[in-house]
Each structure stands twice: as C-alpha cells, then as structure tokens.
C-alpha cells in the first residue's frame, strides 16, 4: 500500500519590538552575551506583578495577518496556557487560544498552490536552559523570557518536505519585507515544528481521519525541515508496512545522525488547561477607515503593508522582462530588490542618454530584456560573490546602483570587455570609485586596433608552436587557449570578437 504524507506546520517567530511582550525590559531576542541582564519582576514571574500588553507587538501580528491574507476579528483576547517547565518562570504562558489575532489566511507557493493558515496568534517566549553535562546542572537564562513571539499554524495541506521548506522560505521573506522580524533560523528567531501523519492514497480525498500525528520539535534551518520530514515519512511508512502502529508523540531531530528520536507523548489542548487571562481584558480592534482615535486600527495598519515578494517578482518579470531565476534570487532580500530596481532605472537613463548621441540604437523597450539580463546576471554571479567573500550586505556595498549601471553600459557599448569589466568591478567594490575613473587609472579601455592586435597575435603564435600544430592537425578548440593567451598579453584589453577573427585568418 502507498501512503500520502499529511503535513502541517507550527512556526514561531520572534518579533523585533523595542521591549518585551508584557514588561518594559529591552528586547534583545535572547541574543544577549550575558545571562539574565534584561529581566524584571514581570518577565521572571514574581508574585504580585501584572502584565501590560505591548501595543507594537499586537500591531506587528496584525500586519503579518494582513500580509498573509488573514481575517482580523473585531475582538481578541489572551489566555493562560498551563504547563510546568524550568524555563517558564510563571508556571504558565500568556498566549492566545479561543480568540487569536488572525484567522483563515493563506500563502501561495510557486505553481499557485494555496497553503491555508488556520491562525496566527501572539504569546511570550520562554527562557533558555543551558545544560552543563559535566556538572549535571542546568542553568536558566531569562533574557529571552517574555520576548514577543508570533505563532503561525497551517492547515494540514502540505504534501511533501519540499513544499514545507518552500512555505517556510516564503514566510521568512514576507516577515522581512514587512520588517516585523529578521526571522533568522540560525539565531532562533524563527523556529519550526512539523506535524506529520500518513494516509493510504485512496483515503486522501475523504480526509475524515488524518492518521496518527507525530510532531517534530524545534527545527532550526530550512535543510533540517526538509530532511527531518523526509526521514519521518520513511520511518512511519516502514512501521505501517510492517504492521506496527504509529505512536502519537513528540520527537526531536538529531542533526548529526539525521534521524528523529522520541521525546515525550504528544499533549492535546486539554492538557494545557487553557482559560482566559484574568489580568488582561479583551482587546477591541478598530476596522473603521475614518478612525482618528483608536490606537489599534486595522485599516491604518493595512496602509503600512509594502509590495510583497510575490507581487514584486511579477512586476519585475513584466516591467523589466527579468530572467525568472534571477528574479527569484533578487526578491529574496528586500534591500537587494530595491538596489536592483534603482540599478535598472539607471540603466534606462544611461541608455536614453546614449540614444540621443547615437540615434541608430533601438528604443529602450526593445533592448530592455537584453541589457537587464546582462546586468542582473552580473549582479547575481559577480557582485553577490564579492559580497559573500567579504561578508558584506548590499546596504554596506560601496558600489552604488548608478555606478553598477554605468559599468554595465560600458560593457554593452563594448568600451571594455567582460574580463576588464570583472577587474573594474572588483576595484569599485574595494574603493567605491566610479567605473570611468577605474578604467582610466588602469588603462583598461578595450583594444580594437587591428594592427595592435596583429602584433600581439603574432607573438602568441610564435610562443606556442605545439598548440599551433595541434590546431592545424584538427583540434579547433585549441583556438580558445590561444585567445586566452592574447587576452593575457593585452592585460584583458583585447576585443575578443575581433581577436578571434584575426586569429583564424592567421591560422587558416
């Protein structure tokens, strides 16, 4: 019998507010170098303290809900989720259950598959336990306790580990675009839990019983999400084929061994004994567009939603005729997308100025696809590599969009070739100089003079008799080696097309 995986996700994201969820302690997202420096009686659960909800955190979750096509109700409330663990100072967590901030949303994956979102709610994060195995001690750091935490729960609509990974990647992009969370999985700012069960293929359409659910906790990278789900699908399939029942439980992921392992029996909602938080009254949310007084006005928050990644990609494809693969990479980061947009705008300006001097050139609209493809190709392959090698973000890059566009136009007009262009780009990256300055300083203007090229080619032919013999004996690919030698002799300035023509004349 074949089985269909039924997958749902629970994703926690720390919000980058200035202060914690229910107190005025600074929100360091639990990344503080010293333990227990951003704590107070409220976030450590001292008797007699009262929580005060963080308005910015509520706005952020509403913002996320709007960006994720959710319904925002007119009233929301907090609940107590009761469980006992050393990193939970009060013995309960202030969360949401009956009336969450956002309901019934969705994300469209590539191919327009709609993954439904059941709910998005707001709660407080727990502290961190640091286990000292040699001393058999566990130490608690409460810096993270009380950090605002957004939890998103999907419907069980995912059918593969690849879909689960893509959902998380798309969510991360959206959260970064609306600037409510950096959602850095390596730093624990975004944590994923996957619920997996298997159904016989012929029962998938009925969806009456989703099978026995297993939850994998605290997956902290996109790769771990994919690998853990793949392993769990194989493990459950093997158990069912051997006639063994699947146990409803919580499992961990061992990154080193690439396996899941049992942790504890899975709790249900009743185990947490939810009840309304008595110290925080229900919160009314305003939906009136003309509202001037209400602080939590959904209509006002809606105006703050920027163009989102999927919308931006579609516009880039339509407006700039951008290569879809380049567009996918570029829209991943909002700052890079903005840089690219400025760069393409500058390309259009440079081209218009050039066309005024040279009327034989076609209109920008006809050359846009070709020039944009060259520019985005260099951006993705050349500039990104320099940024990665030097651990530099685009906001700190010394090459302005205008200078990058100018360099692309210099290559388009064949004033320099691609080899010289790479040298210019590297110098611009280090110094921030404009390309014209670098070209003049390093004498990199493309060499087109036939007599000069002939002299260099004759020297290369004289210095490489074996290769010349191979070429004449029927190995035409040798000419690429000879072209490389000419480029080396000319210090990258030789016009490749013209050089190849003269080389063939000399060899034939």
Secondary structure, 3 states (H helix, E strand, C coil): CCEEEEEEEEEEEECCCCECCCCCCECCCCCCCCCCCCCCCCCCCCCCCCCCCCHHHHHHHHHHHHHCCCECCCEECCEEEECCCCCCCCCEEEECCCCCCEEEEEEEECCCEEEEEEEEEEEECCCEEEEECCCCEEEEECCCCCCEEEEEEECCCECCHHHHHHHHHHHHHHHHHCCCCCCCHHHCCEEEEEEEEEEEHHHCCCCCCCCCCEEEEEECCHHHHHHHHHHHHHHHHHHHHCCCCCCCEEEEEECCCCEEEEEEECCCHHHHCCEECCCCCCEECECCCCCCCCCCEHHHHHCCCCCCHHHHHHHHHHHCCCCHHHHHHHCCCHHHHHHHHHHHHHHHHHHHHHHHHCCCCCCHHHHHHHHHHHHHHHHHHHHHHHHHHCCCCHHHCCCCHHHHHHHHHHHHCCCCCHHHHHHHHHHHHHHCCCHHHHHHHHCCCCECCHHHHHHHHHHHHHHCHHHHHHHHCCCCCHHHHHHHHHHHHCCCCECHHHHHHHHHHHHC
